[in-house]
Amino acid sequence: MDRDTFIITVYCLVVEHYGAVATTYKVRHGGFAPALTDAEVITMEICGEYFKHSCDKDLYDYFAAHYRHFFPRLPERSLFVRQAANLWRLKAAIQQRLVDVSGQSADAVQSVDTLPLPVCTYTRAMRDRCFATAASYGYCAAKKLHYYGFKLGLRISRLGMITHYPLLEARPHDLQHLGTLIAGFDGLVPADKGFIDEYQQQLWQLRQGTQVVTPVRSNMRRPPQPQLVKRTTRWRKLIETVNSHLTERFGIARTRAHDLWHYQHRLIRKVLAHTVMVFLNLQLNRQPLDLDGLVVN
């Protein structure tokens, strides 16, 4: 589809699911109605993220320059940004609803991983005042990266839809976040070598029926179910594709904010945009993670 059709399609999708969650999450309790409807603002955010305009200013300027005819009541940028930030609960609820409606939340196999989220350069970390009590120093072994910030936990279905995305502390090892990543899930969980721990794997299987499956290191004994490890490899690698989408297309590692509230709002926006793209691909019988081919420029 072309960009115009894409924006209209996303708007219709947002309107449909916005109506289902808006009665639960009240955004405003009085005052004048905003110039743009909430559905219009969320549509602009989702489409802007897909078009790689992850910064609020770039996103606003793009629609102001090219799509005034779609959003004729577009207010000044500060009002748009404030309204968008206040809709974070609704965006999180819409994302969860899409996961539920598509049936991905009930998938019996969901992979887990973490993604490093630097909030500033390493040399500026000592002078950081925005996240002084929340961010911490961390290390990503896969990227051999020392950084200051957070980790984004990810749990995805076998089709690549994000089903759970907690914001985590950067310092603890991934294994210490396993309980948060698999909270409320009782199926099969493919994970990478960072989650290898036989005791914890047995503990979570006994506690809530969650079977964590990891590859083995070269110095480890042969796993008791080698065919299961081999079968889950493809599903485990799908999360690397999702990590790549969030990093390269949605610029999640370059998210900038002056406080944790705005930072989390922008993360929710990016995860929602990714979820909408996967949802649309499923509706159109396309490959779920083929984001590039969804819109023809």
C-alpha atoms as one frame of an Amber mdcrd trajectory, in Angstrom:
protein
   0.000   0.000   0.000   1.073   3.637  -0.437   1.622   6.070   2.435  -1.811
   7.689   2.199  -3.581   4.344   2.343  -1.306   3.244   5.171  -2.146   6.297
   7.318  -5.883   5.810   6.707  -5.613   2.106   7.555  -3.765   2.804  10.802
  -6.318   5.500  11.714  -9.232   3.089  11.216  -7.452   0.467  13.318  -6.758
   2.960  16.102 -10.347   4.235  16.129 -11.684   0.688  16.388  -9.567  -0.282
  19.368  -9.467   3.155  20.999 -13.208   2.925  21.541 -12.796  -0.364  23.373
 -10.251   0.957  25.912 -11.130   4.670  26.239 -13.925   4.039  28.752 -11.475
   2.323  31.121  -8.651   4.882  30.972  -9.818   8.464  31.424  -7.330  10.930
  29.952  -9.027  14.202  30.882 -11.766  15.110  33.334 -12.679  18.622  32.181
 -11.697  21.634  30.134 -11.877  22.202  26.401 -11.574  19.314  23.986  -8.225
  19.289  22.128  -8.096  20.336  18.476  -6.976  16.875  17.371  -8.806  13.770
  18.539  -6.827  11.246  20.555  -7.120   8.742  17.707  -5.564  11.253  15.286
  -2.641  11.891  17.623  -1.986   8.184  18.163  -2.195   7.586  14.398   0.397
  10.292  13.754   2.705   8.780  16.362   2.436   5.235  15.000   2.919   6.283
  11.371   5.686   8.716  12.260   7.599   5.982  14.056   7.202   3.665  11.072
   8.484   6.423   8.761  11.582   6.636  11.031  10.667  10.013  12.567  11.266
   8.926  16.154  11.936  12.431  17.527   8.834  14.463  18.483  10.017  17.460
  16.474  10.770  15.445  13.333   7.471  13.589  13.609   5.446  16.784  13.999
   7.302  18.617  11.225   6.734  15.740   8.799   2.966  15.727   9.212   2.774
  19.521   9.311   4.619  19.712   5.983   3.033  16.775   4.118  -0.301  15.833
   5.696  -2.085  19.025   6.712  -4.953  17.860   4.494  -5.323  14.750   6.685
  -4.955  16.674   9.975  -6.216  20.232   9.243  -6.630  21.077  12.939  -3.035
  20.243  13.802  -2.107  22.554  16.727   1.282  23.963  17.584   3.959  21.416
  18.414   4.000  21.873  22.200   0.262  21.112  22.442   0.616  18.065  20.201
   3.557  16.690  22.217   1.758  17.239  25.532  -1.398  15.522  24.316   0.621
  12.604  22.948   2.458  12.114  26.253  -0.781  12.126  28.249  -2.133   9.261
  26.141   0.477   6.751  27.309  -2.028   4.591  29.224  -4.312   4.372  26.212
  -1.436   3.454  23.916  -0.314   0.701  26.288  -3.903  -0.566  26.495  -4.297
  -0.562  22.702  -1.041  -2.482  22.326  -2.217  -5.113  24.809  -5.599  -5.325
  23.122  -3.994  -5.957  19.723  -1.911  -8.744  21.274  -5.055 -10.297  22.779
  -7.290  -9.881  19.713  -4.666 -11.424  17.426  -4.380 -14.415  19.772  -0.654
 -13.906  20.333  -0.957 -13.506  24.104  -2.166 -17.121  24.240   0.765 -18.478
  22.213   2.230 -21.466  24.051   5.792 -20.578  22.969   7.211 -17.111  23.714
  10.880 -16.168  23.510  12.591 -13.734  25.901  15.580 -11.440  25.679  16.786
  -8.012  26.806  17.854  -4.960  24.825  20.312  -2.335  26.156  18.897   1.195
  26.333  21.594   3.852  26.857  20.166   7.191  28.022  23.343   9.221  27.485
  26.956   8.737  26.485  29.115   6.814  28.924  31.292   9.849  29.687  28.271
  11.962  30.670  26.844   9.372  33.045  28.506  10.903  36.126  26.777  14.230
  35.383  23.358  12.757  34.633  20.488  14.401  36.532  17.533  13.166  34.520
  17.666   9.518  35.649  19.987   9.787  38.631  17.917   7.472  40.849  16.706
   5.096  38.138  19.409   4.475  35.509  22.558   2.492  36.226  25.667   1.127
  34.553  25.233  -2.057  32.559  27.040  -4.344  30.164  25.703  -6.078  27.065
  27.814  -9.172  26.353  26.317  -9.709  22.876  27.374  -6.227  21.748  30.375
  -5.973  24.088  28.931  -2.647  25.190  29.381  -0.830  28.484  26.585   1.717
  28.853  24.547   3.821  31.261  20.779   3.464  31.179  18.235   0.642  31.302
  17.337  -2.680  29.723  14.158  -3.309  27.809  12.842  -6.769  28.525  11.103
  -8.433  25.589   8.841 -11.443  25.314   7.515 -12.255  21.853   5.239 -14.831
  20.277   6.293 -17.254  17.538   5.004 -14.752  14.946   7.161 -11.958  16.342
   4.548  -9.872  18.161   5.703  -8.293  21.423   3.583  -9.630  24.274   5.490
  -8.201  27.260   8.036  -5.368  27.497   9.067  -4.389  31.057  11.650  -1.650
  31.612  14.457  -3.192  33.674  17.530  -2.089  35.595  20.720  -2.235  33.568
  23.123  -3.533  36.227  21.680  -6.983  37.157  22.481  -9.940  34.927  19.713
 -11.003  32.532  19.160 -14.153  34.567  18.036 -12.059  37.539  15.274 -10.546
  35.386  13.919 -13.925  34.278  11.021 -13.843  36.750   9.868 -10.465  35.424
  10.176 -11.562  31.795   8.061 -14.715  32.219   5.553 -13.260  34.708   2.098
 -14.731  34.122   3.254 -17.106  31.385   3.211 -20.889  31.720   4.427 -22.199
  28.372   7.693 -22.861  26.577  10.290 -20.067  26.726  13.258 -20.195  24.316
  16.108 -17.989  25.590  19.768 -17.372  24.822  22.834 -18.467  26.791  22.499
 -15.536  29.184  19.606 -17.376  30.855  21.390 -20.672  31.440  20.812 -21.823
  35.008  19.573 -25.347  35.641  18.360 -24.573  39.160  16.239 -21.588  38.065
  14.866 -23.476  35.079  13.675 -26.268  37.346  12.345 -23.756  39.874  10.181
 -21.886  37.353   8.877 -25.125  35.856   7.753 -26.286  39.284   6.451 -22.881
  40.362   4.304 -21.913  37.360   4.820 -24.550  34.678   7.185 -22.435  32.595
   9.840 -24.402  30.706  12.870 -22.279  29.861  14.920 -23.784  27.004  18.445
 -22.524  26.336  21.297 -23.664  24.080  24.276 -25.306  25.740  27.817 -24.020
  26.066  30.711 -26.057  24.711  31.809 -27.120  28.203  28.347 -28.287  29.288
  26.931 -31.787  29.190  24.473 -32.764  26.466  20.972 -31.441  27.233  18.359
 -34.045  28.209  16.108 -32.951  25.287  18.446 -32.064  22.384  15.607 -32.148
  19.818  13.654 -29.568  21.824  16.683 -27.266  21.966  17.148 -27.633  18.207
  13.445 -27.020  17.481  13.311 -23.816  19.544  16.407 -22.276  17.915  14.403
 -20.661  15.093  11.872 -19.163  17.508  14.663 -17.879  19.746  16.345 -16.136
  16.814  13.125 -14.322  15.883  13.605 -12.063  18.891  16.891 -10.890  17.388
  14.909  -9.697  14.354  12.505  -7.827  16.631  15.462  -6.274  18.472  16.834
  -5.152  15.109  13.500  -3.554  14.147  13.303  -1.632  17.407  16.912  -0.494
  17.157  17.215   0.399  13.490  13.731   1.403  12.300  12.277   2.743  15.549
  15.518   4.082  17.051  14.709   2.777  20.504  18.346   2.984  21.668  18.381
   6.688  20.746  15.317   7.602  22.814  15.920  10.924  24.542  13.911  12.428
  27.392  14.479  14.549  30.496  12.512  12.366  32.916  11.437   8.760  33.315
   7.763   9.471  32.590   8.431  10.925  29.129  11.036   8.239  28.473   8.567
   5.434  29.160   5.909   7.150  27.029   8.247   7.124  24.037   9.118   3.451
  24.599   5.421   2.545  24.684   4.896   4.471  21.427   7.639   2.506  19.668
   6.416  -0.862  20.921   2.853   0.045  19.882   4.059   1.020  16.393   5.869
  -2.314  16.007   2.803  -4.218  17.239   0.532  -2.411  14.771   2.857  -3.302
  11.877   2.872  -6.997  12.822  -0.909  -6.908  13.327  -1.482  -5.373   9.878
   0.811  -7.930   8.253  -1.219 -10.731   9.843  -4.454  -9.143   8.605  -3.029
  -8.888   5.087  -1.649 -12.468   5.124   1.901 -11.189   4.805   5.039 -12.296
   6.628   4.524 -10.866  10.154   7.997  -9.349  10.459   8.262  -7.988   6.912
   7.981  -4.352   7.976   9.886  -2.866   5.037   7.510  -4.245   2.419   4.311
  -3.114   4.144   4.381   0.378   2.613   5.600   1.176  -0.878   7.252   4.614
  -0.885
